[in-house]
Amino acid sequence: MKQKAVKVGITSLVLILALAGLMYSTLSEGTEYYKHVEEVMVDPGAWHGKNLQLHGYVVKDSILRKPDTLEYRFKVQNKGAVVDATYTGIVPDTFKDDSEVVLKGKLDARGFHVDPNGVMAKCPSKYEAKKGLTGPGA
Amino acid sequence: MASLGSFLLMATFVIFAYALAASVAGARRGSRQLVESGVGAFYLAAAVMTVASAVIVQAFVTDNYSIKYVQRYSDQLQPMFYKITSYWGGLDGSIMFWVFLLSAFGSLAVYVNRDRHRELIPYVVAIISGVQLFFLFMMIVHKNPFETFLVQAPKDGQGLNPLLQNIYMVIHPPSLYIGFVGMTIPFAFGMAALITGHTDDSWLRAVRRWTMVSWLFLSLGLTLGMIWAYEELGWGGYWGWDPVENAGLLPWLTATAFLHSVIVQERRGMLKVWNMTLVITTFFLTIFGTFMTRSGVVQSVHAFGEDRALAWMFTVFMVVILVFSFGWVIKRLPMLKPRYELDSWISREAAFVANNWILLIAAMLVLFGTMFPTLSEALTGNRLTVGPPFFNRWMAPIGLIILALTGVAPLLAWRRSTLANLLDSFLWPVVFALAVSVGFVALGVRVWSSGLCFALCAFVAATIVQEFHRGGMVRKEATGTDAVTATIGLVMRERRRYGGYIVHLGIVLMFLGFAGEGFKADEQFLLKMGQEATLRHFKVRNDGVQVTDDGQKQMVTGRVAVFENGKRLGTMYPARWFFRKHEQQPTTEVAIRRTAGEDLYLVMPAYDLKDQSMSLQVVINPLINWIWFGFGILVLGTGIALLPERAFAFALGRVPSETATP
């Protein structure tokens, strides 16, 4: 009986240690904070350099593209807070005025820089899809 | 019609409630009549659900837009095929589809086993009825597919999202549902075995085919999902570790472990607690997966929506499942003692235990990564997500271990392998794998992880070929026929084993395809008319953009001339389609050129009709077609393993009685 309990105890301990180690290694890099625009803009300095998934809505008439390139500049807002964003690359079909977007990237003093393939956009109209990805790269 | 539908759902709820009560009461009192009336109610419920399904399909076919669900997922212009299959296009209908499938499967399982496993039947009926009650309750109070508009109904429907109007959308959900729902049957039998105390192997024999078929459909659903993502969604890949994808993968992992682990219980009477745990976990994960993707608990690009009420209902149900199931396992622990202990770590039993652990750990990792945002928000207030880098980093070594086990386990002896056994079994496969490795190292392939993957693929393939060869030779000697007939006879005689080897071969080919991801190339170009771009040995040239229309949609097609090593290959046509009434949601039509060695994959996300310029994404995916081909082999192997007993007596008849059984 005691041998059985020891076995169970050791297995559990190993699993818990593994989980803790996993949590730690995951937290220390590779994670991205999911934040809304107004949460970040309350104190932008605190978020500089961190990997973010920024959620907001594209400001109407703010999308600018440098001619003959894939360089975009636009504004993203949520609940009144606005941030400037820059991105180079292909944008998904649904990226337009008032689109709900989640942008992967980093914030600095000049604005929010979106990573390659980091634009994920939902359609401006109500869209309750069970399946269907609109963004280059998930 | 809508009120008929709602009434039928409520009636089904009552019938299942009766079935549950009658079965349990009948079992406890030993009243055969009560049990039979419970079973009769169970069959009746299946019939009523069939009628309810007919009602919703009829509503789609007749364009009945007074029903909100029909109006949301159909329209006048939609082809009939997609009108009918919109039954499972949205959440409410998909839950009803789940209940319908489960009632049909449950009835079949009960009918087939009503004599052979009479003692288990009452609790099988009760468990399945219990699950049905949950889903029906959820539909009736919260997500009724028959809900109507209170005032004027719209004259036309919104129509199915164009992204979903293709053949994969039609097959992929039902296939996954058959896989998910099918796993309820082994769970019900397992729980019935625990509750009645019949924890011997009889429940395993009852569920073996169910588990294999469900596993096959789950594999099919996952692969179709990969093909759909690759061909329809246009981001160049086939798996993104998105929560919806992971929801399908989780039960697949534990079901695979279960399928293998039962072999040990049948042969050696060991791993009984493991098998109970795995079958419960597999069922739990099917419910958990459904919960994850429908409740908004996990943010996914697939589902921005949130539904708190649904989340709570599911949570309660899942807690009940865990407490009830593991409660019974703990109560029956004395009955689940193994017949033998492990003799040696170098044995087939040990390899199966290792297999169980590694697959369970894989499932825990995927679950952890998927639930991380929810966990971190609960613990730290910040919602943190982990992406593909996390999953790939952990799943790559795990995948390689599983691949290695696939080659090693079948060749280890039961109880204990001696050094002589090991040398005899592994010499040639190891030599072959080393030779292949040397070749790849010479070609400059990195050892981690592609090189190692190729080496292991070679190793496992060699073990499988060796098994067929040796078995075939033995049978050839024994029966005096030629090699081909002998091999076929061999496979037919032991269909589960050799069918299984063929499945493993399919897995090896799929891993070969997965390994190709390490050599992927992906670039984006902005091309003026006539402008060229180069990626590795391919060159592409923008030959203009055209607009055409077919009534249902407007098509903007890019003409791209393609060259390989300077030689012209032809023209490819990446396009964007704008469906009427869904102009805001254009679809991306990918152009793919497929060969055994690689895919050339073109996407045209943007264009300018005035100056005929286009932005073009060019992706090279080496070895990717081995994934789809490997899956085909997997289906073949599963089919062989599923072949019924009686039809193949001829294979057993030809072997003389003096021949030893392997």
Chai-1 contact restraints between the chains, C-beta under 6 A:
chainA,res_idxA,chainB,res_idxB,connection_type,confidence,min_distance_angstrom,max_distance_angstrom,comment,restraint_id
A,T26,B,V386,contact,1.0,0.0,6.0,A-B,restraint_1
A,G30,B,P389,contact,1.0,0.0,6.0,A-B,restraint_2
A,G30,B,F390,contact,1.0,0.0,6.0,A-B,restraint_3
A,T31,B,L384,contact,1.0,0.0,6.0,A-B,restraint_4
A,T31,B,V386,contact,1.0,0.0,6.0,A-B,restraint_5
A,E32,B,T385,contact,1.0,0.0,6.0,A-B,restraint_6
A,Y33,B,N382,contact,1.0,0.0,6.0,A-B,restraint_7
A,Y33,B,L384,contact,1.0,0.0,6.0,A-B,restraint_8
A,Y34,B,R383,contact,1.0,0.0,6.0,A-B,restraint_9
A,Y34,B,T385,contact,1.0,0.0,6.0,A-B,restraint_10
A,L70,B,L526,contact,1.0,0.0,6.0,A-B,restraint_11
A,L70,B,S615,contact,1.0,0.0,6.0,A-B,restraint_12
A,G89,B,Q524,contact,1.0,0.0,6.0,A-B,restraint_13
A,I90,B,Q524,contact,1.0,0.0,6.0,A-B,restraint_14
A,I90,B,P605,contact,1.0,0.0,6.0,A-B,restraint_15
A,I90,B,S615,contact,1.0,0.0,6.0,A-B,restraint_16
A,I90,B,Q617,contact,1.0,0.0,6.0,A-B,restraint_17
A,D93,B,P586,contact,1.0,0.0,6.0,A-B,restraint_18
A,M120,B,V301,contact,1.0,0.0,6.0,A-B,restraint_19
A,K122,B,F304,contact,1.0,0.0,6.0,A-B,restraint_20
A,C123,B,Q584,contact,1.0,0.0,6.0,A-B,restraint_21
A,C123,B,Q585,contact,1.0,0.0,6.0,A-B,restraint_22
A,E128,B,G305,contact,1.0,0.0,6.0,A-B,restraint_23
A,A129,B,N161,contact,1.0,0.0,6.0,A-B,restraint_24
A,K131,B,H302,contact,1.0,0.0,6.0,A-B,restraint_25
A,G132,B,N161,contact,1.0,0.0,6.0,A-B,restraint_26
A,G132,B,L163,contact,1.0,0.0,6.0,A-B,restraint_27
A,L133,B,L233,contact,1.0,0.0,6.0,A-B,restraint_28
A,L133,B,V301,contact,1.0,0.0,6.0,A-B,restraint_29
A,P136,B,W235,contact,1.0,0.0,6.0,A-B,restraint_30
A,G137,B,W235,contact,1.0,0.0,6.0,A-B,restraint_31
A,A138,B,G240,contact,1.0,0.0,6.0,A-B,restraint_32
A,A138,B,D242,contact,1.0,0.0,6.0,A-B,restraint_33
A,A138,B,V301,contact,1.0,0.0,6.0,A-B,restraint_34
